Amino acid sequence: MYATIIDEVSCYGAIDSDSVIVMAFDDENYDGISESSFNTWSEAVKECSDYAKSVGTTLIQLEAE
């Protein structure tokens, strides 16, 4: 499986508004899932990166399931 890289975040899988997104952060305490309805990896990276910044960590990877 190859990754789409957006703003240094590795994104795996095909994303659509029904996808469950698995999030991995530099601080593993924040790893988890998001059921937000993202249509593109750019949208997902933006929102999840904003969240990461607000809690003092960095988004590393996203994977659509």
All heavy atoms as TSV, in Angstrom:
chain	resi	resn	atom	element	x	y	z
A	1	MET	N	N	0.851	-1.176	0.000
A	1	MET	CA	C	0.000	0.000	0.000
A	1	MET	C	C	0.901	1.244	0.000
A	1	MET	O	O	1.834	1.327	0.768
A	1	MET	CB	C	-0.895	-0.019	1.245
A	1	MET	CG	C	-1.814	1.182	1.325
A	1	MET	SD	S	-2.827	1.273	2.824
A	1	MET	CE	C	-3.851	-0.159	2.655
A	2	TYR	N	N	0.622	2.159	-0.881
A	2	TYR	CA	C	1.413	3.376	-0.937
A	2	TYR	C	C	0.683	4.496	-0.214
A	2	TYR	O	O	-0.532	4.468	-0.028
A	2	TYR	CB	C	1.715	3.772	-2.383
A	2	TYR	CG	C	0.503	4.234	-3.148
A	2	TYR	CD1	C	0.193	5.590	-3.189
A	2	TYR	CD2	C	-0.325	3.348	-3.821
A	2	TYR	CE1	C	-0.932	6.035	-3.874
A	2	TYR	CE2	C	-1.445	3.783	-4.501
A	2	TYR	CZ	C	-1.736	5.129	-4.524
A	2	TYR	OH	O	-2.846	5.576	-5.190
A	3	ALA	N	N	1.454	5.480	0.207
A	3	ALA	CA	C	0.887	6.600	0.958
A	3	ALA	C	C	0.776	7.830	0.085
A	3	ALA	O	O	1.621	8.078	-0.770
A	3	ALA	CB	C	1.748	6.918	2.171
A	4	THR	N	N	-0.253	8.603	0.329
A	4	THR	CA	C	-0.358	9.953	-0.195
A	4	THR	C	C	0.203	10.842	0.906
A	4	THR	O	O	-0.197	10.721	2.064
A	4	THR	CB	C	-1.833	10.323	-0.462
A	4	THR	OG1	O	-2.361	9.413	-1.427
A	4	THR	CG2	C	-1.966	11.753	-0.948
A	5	ILE	N	N	1.150	11.694	0.573
A	5	ILE	CA	C	1.778	12.562	1.568
A	5	ILE	C	C	1.218	13.973	1.413
A	5	ILE	O	O	1.300	14.563	0.337
A	5	ILE	CB	C	3.313	12.607	1.411
A	5	ILE	CG1	C	3.903	11.195	1.362
A	5	ILE	CG2	C	3.945	13.459	2.515
A	5	ILE	CD1	C	3.731	10.391	2.619
A	6	ILE	N	N	0.638	14.490	2.506
A	6	ILE	CA	C	0.104	15.856	2.516
A	6	ILE	C	C	0.637	16.541	3.755
A	6	ILE	O	O	0.401	16.069	4.876
A	6	ILE	CB	C	-1.441	15.860	2.513
A	6	ILE	CG1	C	-1.962	15.182	1.245
A	6	ILE	CG2	C	-1.983	17.280	2.643
A	6	ILE	CD1	C	-3.448	14.981	1.200
A	7	ASP	N	N	1.366	17.636	3.555
A	7	ASP	CA	C	1.942	18.392	4.674
A	7	ASP	C	C	2.692	17.475	5.640
A	7	ASP	O	O	2.549	17.573	6.855
A	7	ASP	CB	C	0.865	19.179	5.426
A	7	ASP	CG	C	0.244	20.269	4.577
A	7	ASP	OD1	O	0.906	20.742	3.636
A	7	ASP	OD2	O	-0.907	20.635	4.845
A	8	GLU	N	N	3.498	16.559	5.084
A	8	GLU	CA	C	4.331	15.623	5.839
A	8	GLU	C	C	3.537	14.557	6.603
A	8	GLU	O	O	4.081	13.849	7.440
A	8	GLU	CB	C	5.285	16.368	6.778
A	8	GLU	CG	C	6.222	17.295	6.028
A	8	GLU	CD	C	7.203	18.010	6.943
A	8	GLU	OE1	O	7.441	17.533	8.075
A	8	GLU	OE2	O	7.728	19.046	6.528
A	9	VAL	N	N	2.244	14.433	6.334
A	9	VAL	CA	C	1.405	13.402	6.950
A	9	VAL	C	C	1.182	12.286	5.926
A	9	VAL	O	O	0.758	12.549	4.800
A	9	VAL	CB	C	0.046	13.978	7.412
A	9	VAL	CG1	C	-0.843	12.878	7.967
A	9	VAL	CG2	C	0.243	15.096	8.419
A	10	SER	N	N	1.472	11.042	6.317
A	10	SER	CA	C	1.237	9.888	5.447
A	10	SER	C	C	-0.230	9.490	5.540
A	10	SER	O	O	-0.747	9.267	6.638
A	10	SER	CB	C	2.104	8.710	5.891
A	10	SER	OG	O	3.473	9.044	5.822
A	11	CYS	N	N	-0.884	9.402	4.392
A	11	CYS	CA	C	-2.315	9.084	4.325
A	11	CYS	C	C	-2.489	7.805	3.505
A	11	CYS	O	O	-2.048	7.744	2.359
A	11	CYS	CB	C	-3.087	10.225	3.674
A	11	CYS	SG	S	-2.870	11.824	4.484
A	12	TYR	N	N	-3.140	6.814	4.097
A	12	TYR	CA	C	-3.310	5.513	3.458
A	12	TYR	C	C	-4.777	5.201	3.205
A	12	TYR	O	O	-5.632	5.523	4.020
A	12	TYR	CB	C	-2.727	4.408	4.352
A	12	TYR	CG	C	-1.241	4.500	4.533
A	12	TYR	CD1	C	-0.697	5.210	5.598
A	12	TYR	CD2	C	-0.377	3.884	3.632
A	12	TYR	CE1	C	0.675	5.292	5.784
A	12	TYR	CE2	C	0.990	3.968	3.800
A	12	TYR	CZ	C	1.513	4.670	4.873
A	12	TYR	OH	O	2.869	4.755	5.046
A	13	GLY	N	N	-5.037	4.551	2.077
A	13	GLY	CA	C	-6.384	4.108	1.749
A	13	GLY	C	C	-7.148	5.122	0.916
A	13	GLY	O	O	-6.665	6.210	0.616
A	14	ALA	N	N	-8.359	4.739	0.546
A	14	ALA	CA	C	-9.241	5.596	-0.250
A	14	ALA	C	C	-10.225	6.266	0.696
A	14	ALA	O	O	-10.957	5.596	1.414
A	14	ALA	CB	C	-9.981	4.768	-1.287
A	15	ILE	N	N	-10.235	7.583	0.697
A	15	ILE	CA	C	-11.085	8.335	1.617
A	15	ILE	C	C	-12.363	8.788	0.936
A	15	ILE	O	O	-12.352	9.125	-0.251
A	15	ILE	CB	C	-10.318	9.545	2.195
A	15	ILE	CG1	C	-11.102	10.185	3.350
A	15	ILE	CG2	C	-9.965	10.545	1.124
A	15	ILE	CD1	C	-10.326	11.217	4.115
A	16	ASP	N	N	-13.463	8.739	1.679
A	16	ASP	CA	C	-14.720	9.345	1.241
A	16	ASP	C	C	-15.496	9.728	2.489
A	16	ASP	O	O	-15.047	9.491	3.610
A	16	ASP	CB	C	-15.517	8.428	0.311
A	16	ASP	CG	C	-15.937	7.128	0.958
A	16	ASP	OD1	O	-16.309	7.124	2.155
A	16	ASP	OD2	O	-15.921	6.097	0.271
A	17	SER	N	N	-16.647	10.308	2.324
A	17	SER	CA	C	-17.393	10.853	3.459
A	17	SER	C	C	-17.879	9.787	4.442
A	17	SER	O	O	-18.268	10.104	5.559
A	17	SER	CB	C	-18.577	11.683	2.966
A	17	SER	OG	O	-19.465	10.883	2.219
A	18	ASP	N	N	-17.824	8.505	4.060
A	18	ASP	CA	C	-18.247	7.420	4.947
A	18	ASP	C	C	-17.080	6.730	5.647
A	18	ASP	O	O	-17.288	5.811	6.438
A	18	ASP	CB	C	-19.040	6.370	4.170
A	18	ASP	CG	C	-20.352	6.913	3.634
A	18	ASP	OD1	O	-20.973	7.743	4.331
A	18	ASP	OD2	O	-20.754	6.517	2.532
A	19	SER	N	N	-15.857	7.166	5.363
A	19	SER	CA	C	-14.681	6.511	5.922
A	19	SER	C	C	-14.525	6.780	7.412
A	19	SER	O	O	-14.810	7.884	7.886
A	19	SER	CB	C	-13.407	7.017	5.224
A	19	SER	OG	O	-13.429	6.722	3.857
A	20	VAL	N	N	-14.065	5.771	8.120
A	20	VAL	CA	C	-13.591	5.944	9.491
A	20	VAL	C	C	-12.081	6.154	9.367
A	20	VAL	O	O	-11.406	5.388	8.681
A	20	VAL	CB	C	-13.910	4.705	10.355
A	20	VAL	CG1	C	-13.256	4.818	11.720
A	20	VAL	CG2	C	-15.405	4.517	10.473
A	21	ILE	N	N	-11.568	7.196	10.004
A	21	ILE	CA	C	-10.163	7.549	9.874
A	21	ILE	C	C	-9.414	7.197	11.151
A	21	ILE	O	O	-9.784	7.647	12.240
A	21	ILE	CB	C	-9.995	9.065	9.588
A	21	ILE	CG1	C	-10.827	9.489	8.375
A	21	ILE	CG2	C	-8.528	9.422	9.411
A	21	ILE	CD1	C	-10.451	8.831	7.085
A	22	VAL	N	N	-8.370	6.377	11.007
A	22	VAL	CA	C	-7.492	6.047	12.128
A	22	VAL	C	C	-6.379	7.089	12.134
A	22	VAL	O	O	-5.708	7.310	11.123
A	22	VAL	CB	C	-6.912	4.621	11.975
A	22	VAL	CG1	C	-5.973	4.312	13.127
A	22	VAL	CG2	C	-8.027	3.599	11.893
A	23	MET	N	N	-6.194	7.737	13.292
A	23	MET	CA	C	-5.219	8.823	13.421
A	23	MET	C	C	-4.053	8.370	14.284
A	23	MET	O	O	-4.257	7.761	15.332
A	23	MET	CB	C	-5.872	10.038	14.089
A	23	MET	CG	C	-7.123	10.530	13.398
A	23	MET	SD	S	-7.935	11.856	14.324
A	23	MET	CE	C	-8.472	10.981	15.804
A	24	ALA	N	N	-2.830	8.686	13.861
A	24	ALA	CA	C	-1.630	8.414	14.655
A	24	ALA	C	C	-0.886	9.734	14.860
A	24	ALA	O	O	-0.635	10.470	13.906
A	24	ALA	CB	C	-0.733	7.409	13.946
A	25	PHE	N	N	-0.559	10.005	16.125
A	25	PHE	CA	C	0.116	11.238	16.500
A	25	PHE	C	C	1.486	10.934	17.081
A	25	PHE	O	O	1.755	9.810	17.514
A	25	PHE	CB	C	-0.722	12.005	17.539
A	25	PHE	CG	C	-2.067	12.419	17.029
A	25	PHE	CD1	C	-3.185	11.627	17.248
A	25	PHE	CD2	C	-2.221	13.596	16.323
A	25	PHE	CE1	C	-4.438	12.007	16.790
A	25	PHE	CE2	C	-3.466	13.981	15.850
A	25	PHE	CZ	C	-4.580	13.185	16.082
A	26	ASP	N	N	2.339	11.954	17.131
A	26	ASP	CA	C	3.657	11.818	17.734
A	26	ASP	C	C	3.509	11.367	19.195
A	26	ASP	O	O	4.242	10.509	19.661
A	26	ASP	CB	C	4.405	13.150	17.640
A	26	ASP	CG	C	5.851	13.031	18.056
A	26	ASP	OD1	O	6.507	12.050	17.655
A	26	ASP	OD2	O	6.335	13.918	18.796
A	27	ASP	N	N	2.562	11.926	19.914
A	27	ASP	CA	C	2.238	11.496	21.280
A	27	ASP	C	C	1.136	10.445	21.174
A	27	ASP	O	O	-0.019	10.764	20.909
A	27	ASP	CB	C	1.771	12.683	22.119
A	27	ASP	CG	C	1.479	12.319	23.560
A	27	ASP	OD1	O	1.248	11.122	23.854
A	27	ASP	OD2	O	1.464	13.233	24.401
A	28	GLU	N	N	1.492	9.187	21.376
A	28	GLU	CA	C	0.569	8.069	21.173
A	28	GLU	C	C	-0.667	8.128	22.063
A	28	GLU	O	O	-1.651	7.443	21.799
A	28	GLU	CB	C	1.300	6.747	21.377
A	28	GLU	CG	C	2.376	6.516	20.342
A	28	GLU	CD	C	3.199	5.272	20.616
A	28	GLU	OE1	O	2.978	4.597	21.648
A	28	GLU	OE2	O	4.070	4.977	19.789
A	29	ASN	N	N	-0.642	8.933	23.111
A	29	ASN	CA	C	-1.811	9.059	23.981
A	29	ASN	C	C	-3.020	9.631	23.235
A	29	ASN	O	O	-4.154	9.488	23.691
A	29	ASN	CB	C	-1.508	9.928	25.199
A	29	ASN	CG	C	-0.549	9.261	26.142
A	29	ASN	OD1	O	-0.678	8.078	26.439
A	29	ASN	ND2	N	0.433	10.003	26.627
A	30	TYR	N	N	-2.784	10.291	22.102
A	30	TYR	CA	C	-3.863	10.906	21.339
A	30	TYR	C	C	-4.294	10.083	20.132
A	30	TYR	O	O	-5.217	10.465	19.426
A	30	TYR	CB	C	-3.458	12.321	20.900
A	30	TYR	CG	C	-3.311	13.247	22.071
A	30	TYR	CD1	C	-2.067	13.542	22.599
A	30	TYR	CD2	C	-4.430	13.810	22.674
A	30	TYR	CE1	C	-1.931	14.382	23.696
A	30	TYR	CE2	C	-4.312	14.648	23.770
A	30	TYR	CZ	C	-3.049	14.931	24.272
A	30	TYR	OH	O	-2.933	15.750	25.363
A	31	ASP	N	N	-3.640	8.950	19.877
A	31	ASP	CA	C	-4.027	8.085	18.756
A	31	ASP	C	C	-5.490	7.677	18.912
A	31	ASP	O	O	-5.980	7.504	20.033
A	31	ASP	CB	C	-3.165	6.830	18.707
A	31	ASP	CG	C	-1.731	7.104	18.302
A	31	ASP	OD1	O	-1.399	8.259	17.997
A	31	ASP	OD2	O	-0.935	6.143	18.305
A	32	GLY	N	N	-6.185	7.539	17.799
A	32	GLY	CA	C	-7.587	7.143	17.878
A	32	GLY	C	C	-8.250	7.153	16.526
A	32	GLY	O	O	-7.586	7.094	15.493
A	33	ILE	N	N	-9.571	7.253	16.545
A	33	ILE	CA	C	-10.331	7.267	15.298
A	33	ILE	C	C	-11.182	8.526	15.211
A	33	ILE	O	O	-11.512	9.145	16.219
A	33	ILE	CB	C	-11.230	6.025	15.144
A	33	ILE	CG1	C	-12.280	5.970	16.265
A	33	ILE	CG2	C	-10.419	4.758	15.093
A	33	ILE	CD1	C	-13.357	4.941	16.029
A	34	SER	N	N	-11.498	8.894	13.994
A	34	SER	CA	C	-12.389	10.018	13.730
A	34	SER	C	C	-13.461	9.537	12.771
A	34	SER	O	O	-13.168	8.875	11.779
A	34	SER	CB	C	-11.621	11.178	13.088
A	34	SER	OG	O	-12.517	12.176	12.665
A	35	GLU	N	N	-14.695	9.873	13.069
A	35	GLU	CA	C	-15.788	9.528	12.171
A	35	GLU	C	C	-16.318	10.775	11.476
A	35	GLU	O	O	-17.440	10.789	10.988
A	35	GLU	CB	C	-16.879	8.791	12.940
A	35	GLU	CG	C	-16.403	7.447	13.442
A	35	GLU	CD	C	-17.466	6.643	14.136
A	35	GLU	OE1	O	-18.655	6.927	13.967
A	35	GLU	OE2	O	-17.091	5.698	14.852
A	36	SER	N	N	-15.488	11.820	11.435
A	36	SER	CA	C	-15.866	13.027	10.700
A	36	SER	C	C	-16.025	12.685	9.234
A	36	SER	O	O	-15.406	11.746	8.738
A	36	SER	CB	C	-14.800	14.108	10.870
A	36	SER	OG	O	-14.728	14.517	12.214
A	37	SER	N	N	-16.834	13.444	8.539
A	37	SER	CA	C	-17.108	13.140	7.132
A	37	SER	C	C	-16.194	13.961	6.220
A	37	SER	O	O	-16.575	14.996	5.700
A	37	SER	CB	C	-18.574	13.395	6.805
A	37	SER	OG	O	-18.928	14.719	7.159
A	38	PHE	N	N	-14.976	13.466	6.051
A	38	PHE	CA	C	-14.013	14.112	5.160
A	38	PHE	C	C	-14.214	13.585	3.744
A	38	PHE	O	O	-14.397	12.393	3.542
A	38	PHE	CB	C	-12.578	13.800	5.596
A	38	PHE	CG	C	-12.265	14.185	7.012
A	38	PHE	CD1	C	-11.918	13.225	7.946
A	38	PHE	CD2	C	-12.309	15.517	7.416
A	38	PHE	CE1	C	-11.611	13.570	9.249
A	38	PHE	CE2	C	-12.013	15.869	8.718
A	38	PHE	CZ	C	-11.663	14.892	9.636
A	39	ASN	N	N	-14.117	14.472	2.772
A	39	ASN	CA	C	-14.204	14.059	1.372
A	39	ASN	C	C	-12.839	13.895	0.731
A	39	ASN	O	O	-12.710	13.211	-0.283
A	39	ASN	CB	C	-15.033	15.068	0.574
A	39	ASN	CG	C	-16.493	15.017	0.956
A	39	ASN	OD1	O	-17.090	13.965	0.985
A	39	ASN	ND2	N	-17.061	16.169	1.272
A	40	THR	N	N	-11.831	14.544	1.310
A	40	THR	CA	C	-10.474	14.477	0.748
A	40	THR	C	C	-9.455	14.338	1.876
A	40	THR	O	O	-9.735	14.679	3.027
A	40	THR	CB	C	-10.124	15.750	-0.044
A	40	THR	OG1	O	-10.045	16.861	0.868
A	40	THR	CG2	C	-11.138	16.037	-1.140
A	41	TRP	N	N	-8.275	13.858	1.510
A	41	TRP	CA	C	-7.199	13.784	2.485
A	41	TRP	C	C	-6.793	15.178	2.953
A	41	TRP	O	O	-6.455	15.358	4.122
A	41	TRP	CB	C	-5.992	13.042	1.913
A	41	TRP	CG	C	-6.151	11.558	1.943
A	41	TRP	CD1	C	-6.056	10.696	0.884
A	41	TRP	CD2	C	-6.419	10.740	3.084
A	41	TRP	NE1	N	-6.264	9.410	1.302
A	41	TRP	CE2	C	-6.490	9.409	2.661
A	41	TRP	CE3	C	-6.622	11.005	4.439
A	41	TRP	CZ2	C	-6.741	8.342	3.524
A	41	TRP	CZ3	C	-6.876	9.948	5.303
A	41	TRP	CH2	C	-6.922	8.638	4.849
A	42	SER	N	N	-6.845	16.153	2.084
A	42	SER	CA	C	-6.486	17.518	2.487
A	42	SER	C	C	-7.379	18.018	3.621
A	42	SER	O	O	-6.893	18.630	4.583
A	42	SER	CB	C	-6.574	18.479	1.303
A	42	SER	OG	O	-5.615	18.139	0.329
A	43	GLU	N	N	-8.684	17.763	3.526
A	43	GLU	CA	C	-9.613	18.155	4.592
A	43	GLU	C	C	-9.272	17.442	5.899
A	43	GLU	O	O	-9.270	18.048	6.967
A	43	GLU	CB	C	-11.057	17.807	4.211
A	43	GLU	CG	C	-11.643	18.615	3.102
A	43	GLU	CD	C	-13.033	18.109	2.711
A	43	GLU	OE1	O	-13.607	17.239	3.408
A	43	GLU	OE2	O	-13.550	18.587	1.688
A	44	ALA	N	N	-9.017	16.150	5.811
A	44	ALA	CA	C	-8.714	15.357	7.000
A	44	ALA	C	C	-7.415	15.817	7.654
A	44	ALA	O	O	-7.348	15.973	8.880
A	44	ALA	CB	C	-8.627	13.877	6.631
A	45	VAL	N	N	-6.395	16.041	6.848
A	45	VAL	CA	C	-5.100	16.490	7.385
A	45	VAL	C	C	-5.254	17.843	8.056
A	45	VAL	O	O	-4.738	18.064	9.159
A	45	VAL	CB	C	-4.016	16.523	6.285
A	45	VAL	CG1	C	-2.772	17.257	6.760
A	45	VAL	CG2	C	-3.675	15.106	5.843
A	46	LYS	N	N	-5.976	18.755	7.444
A	46	LYS	CA	C	-6.165	20.093	8.019
A	46	LYS	C	C	-6.834	20.010	9.390
A	46	LYS	O	O	-6.332	20.550	10.377
A	46	LYS	CB	C	-7.002	20.948	7.066
A	46	LYS	CG	C	-7.508	22.256	7.626
A	46	LYS	CD	C	-6.444	23.325	7.608
A	46	LYS	CE	C	-7.014	24.683	7.963
A	46	LYS	NZ	N	-6.820	25.053	9.352
A	47	GLU	N	N	-7.969	19.326	9.475
A	47	GLU	CA	C	-8.714	19.262	10.732
A	47	GLU	C	C	-7.944	18.495	11.807
A	47	GLU	O	O	-7.872	18.934	12.957
A	47	GLU	CB	C	-10.082	18.623	10.519
A	47	GLU	CG	C	-10.925	18.652	11.781
A	47	GLU	CD	C	-12.345	18.197	11.547
A	47	GLU	OE1	O	-12.984	18.681	10.587
A	47	GLU	OE2	O	-12.821	17.361	12.340
A	48	CYS	N	N	-7.368	17.364	11.446
A	48	CYS	CA	C	-6.652	16.556	12.435
A	48	CYS	C	C	-5.349	17.228	12.867
A	48	CYS	O	O	-4.954	17.124	14.035
A	48	CYS	CB	C	-6.394	15.162	11.888
A	48	CYS	SG	S	-7.909	14.209	11.595
A	49	SER	N	N	-4.694	17.944	11.965
A	49	SER	CA	C	-3.486	18.691	12.325
A	49	SER	C	C	-3.820	19.853	13.256
A	49	SER	O	O	-3.071	20.131	14.203
A	49	SER	CB	C	-2.775	19.228	11.075
A	49	SER	OG	O	-2.229	18.175	10.329
A	50	ASP	N	N	-4.926	20.514	13.001
A	50	ASP	CA	C	-5.369	21.596	13.899
A	50	ASP	C	C	-5.629	21.055	15.297
A	50	ASP	O	O	-5.237	21.662	16.293
A	50	ASP	CB	C	-6.620	22.290	13.363
A	50	ASP	CG	C	-6.354	23.162	12.156
A	50	ASP	OD1	O	-5.178	23.415	11.829
A	50	ASP	OD2	O	-7.352	23.580	11.516
A	51	TYR	N	N	-6.273	19.890	15.371
A	51	TYR	CA	C	-6.514	19.249	16.665
A	51	TYR	C	C	-5.185	18.926	17.346
A	51	TYR	O	O	-4.986	19.215	18.537
A	51	TYR	CB	C	-7.345	17.980	16.500
A	51	TYR	CG	C	-7.361	17.132	17.740
A	51	TYR	CD1	C	-8.082	17.530	18.869
A	51	TYR	CD2	C	-6.617	15.958	17.812
A	51	TYR	CE1	C	-8.074	16.765	20.032
A	51	TYR	CE2	C	-6.607	15.193	18.963
A	51	TYR	CZ	C	-7.327	15.606	20.066
A	51	TYR	OH	O	-7.304	14.849	21.211
A	52	ALA	N	N	-4.260	18.310	16.594
A	52	ALA	CA	C	-2.956	17.935	17.158
A	52	ALA	C	C	-2.244	19.159	17.734
A	52	ALA	O	O	-1.718	19.117	18.856
A	52	ALA	CB	C	-2.094	17.265	16.095
A	53	LYS	N	N	-2.244	20.227	16.983
A	53	LYS	CA	C	-1.594	21.451	17.434
A	53	LYS	C	C	-2.237	21.975	18.716
A	53	LYS	O	O	-1.545	22.435	19.627
A	53	LYS	CB	C	-1.659	22.517	16.337
A	53	LYS	CG	C	-0.811	23.739	16.602
A	53	LYS	CD	C	-0.877	24.733	15.461
A	53	LYS	CE	C	-0.263	24.119	14.220
A	53	LYS	NZ	N	-0.224	25.048	13.081
A	54	SER	N	N	-3.563	21.858	18.825
A	54	SER	CA	C	-4.269	22.382	19.997
A	54	SER	C	C	-3.943	21.608	21.275
A	54	SER	O	O	-4.094	22.138	22.371
A	54	SER	CB	C	-5.785	22.394	19.760
A	54	SER	OG	O	-6.334	21.096	19.874
A	55	VAL	N	N	-3.514	20.341	21.136
A	55	VAL	CA	C	-3.173	19.536	22.311
A	55	VAL	C	C	-1.667	19.345	22.468
A	55	VAL	O	O	-1.220	18.599	23.336
A	55	VAL	CB	C	-3.905	18.168	22.303
A	55	VAL	CG1	C	-5.409	18.355	22.394
A	55	VAL	CG2	C	-3.518	17.331	21.102
A	56	GLY	N	N	-0.891	19.997	21.616
A	56	GLY	CA	C	0.561	19.986	21.764
A	56	GLY	C	C	1.283	18.780	21.201
A	56	GLY	O	O	2.337	18.386	21.699
A	57	THR	N	N	0.746	18.186	20.145
A	57	THR	CA	C	1.420	17.063	19.492
A	57	THR	C	C	1.412	17.280	17.982
A	57	THR	O	O	1.012	18.345	17.507
A	57	THR	CB	C	0.774	15.713	19.892
A	57	THR	OG1	O	1.614	14.644	19.438
A	57	THR	CG2	C	-0.625	15.563	19.347
A	58	THR	N	N	1.865	16.286	17.242
A	58	THR	CA	C	1.966	16.388	15.779
A	58	THR	C	C	1.277	15.185	15.145
A	58	THR	O	O	1.454	14.054	15.589
A	58	THR	CB	C	3.450	16.383	15.351
A	58	THR	OG1	O	4.121	17.455	16.014
A	58	THR	CG2	C	3.591	16.554	13.847
A	59	LEU	N	N	0.498	15.440	14.110
A	59	LEU	CA	C	-0.133	14.376	13.340
A	59	LEU	C	C	0.925	13.710	12.465
A	59	LEU	O	O	1.669	14.390	11.763
A	59	LEU	CB	C	-1.253	14.952	12.470
A	59	LEU	CG	C	-2.009	13.973	11.586
A	59	LEU	CD1	C	-2.753	12.941	12.428
A	59	LEU	CD2	C	-2.980	14.732	10.682
A	60	ILE	N	N	0.982	12.384	12.519
A	60	ILE	CA	C	1.977	11.620	11.765
A	60	ILE	C	C	1.351	10.876	10.596
A	60	ILE	O	O	1.871	10.862	9.491
A	60	ILE	CB	C	2.699	10.593	12.678
A	60	ILE	CG1	C	3.339	11.289	13.858
A	60	ILE	CG2	C	3.695	9.762	11.897
A	60	ILE	CD1	C	4.441	12.241	13.512
A	61	GLN	N	N	0.195	10.221	10.843
A	61	GLN	CA	C	-0.387	9.328	9.839
A	61	GLN	C	C	-1.892	9.251	9.971
A	61	GLN	O	O	-2.431	9.324	11.079
A	61	GLN	CB	C	0.212	7.935	10.021
A	61	GLN	CG	C	-0.331	6.883	9.097
A	61	GLN	CD	C	0.337	5.544	9.315
A	61	GLN	OE1	O	1.551	5.455	9.251
A	61	GLN	NE2	N	-0.445	4.514	9.580
A	62	LEU	N	N	-2.559	9.090	8.825
A	62	LEU	CA	C	-3.996	8.840	8.769
A	62	LEU	C	C	-4.227	7.615	7.884
A	62	LEU	O	O	-3.503	7.422	6.911
A	62	LEU	CB	C	-4.748	10.028	8.165
A	62	LEU	CG	C	-4.692	11.348	8.928
A	62	LEU	CD1	C	-5.364	12.453	8.121
A	62	LEU	CD2	C	-5.341	11.212	10.291
A	63	GLU	N	N	-5.231	6.828	8.246
A	63	GLU	CA	C	-5.582	5.672	7.425
A	63	GLU	C	C	-7.087	5.539	7.362
A	63	GLU	O	O	-7.769	5.564	8.385
A	63	GLU	CB	C	-4.986	4.388	8.021
A	63	GLU	CG	C	-5.264	3.165	7.179
A	63	GLU	CD	C	-4.552	1.923	7.691
A	63	GLU	OE1	O	-3.670	2.024	8.552
A	63	GLU	OE2	O	-4.927	0.832	7.218
A	64	ALA	N	N	-7.623	5.426	6.136
A	64	ALA	CA	C	-9.058	5.275	5.936
A	64	ALA	C	C	-9.439	3.806	6.023
A	64	ALA	O	O	-8.760	2.950	5.454
A	64	ALA	CB	C	-9.460	5.837	4.572
A	65	GLU	N	N	-10.523	3.559	6.737
A	65	GLU	CA	C	-11.030	2.174	6.827
A	65	GLU	C	C	-12.437	2.128	6.301
A	65	GLU	O	O	-13.168	3.062	6.362
A	65	GLU	CB	C	-11.025	1.702	8.272
A	65	GLU	CG	C	-9.633	1.557	8.821
A	65	GLU	CD	C	-9.623	0.896	10.188
A	65	GLU	OE1	O	-10.658	0.857	10.868
A	65	GLU	OE2	O	-8.555	0.424	10.558
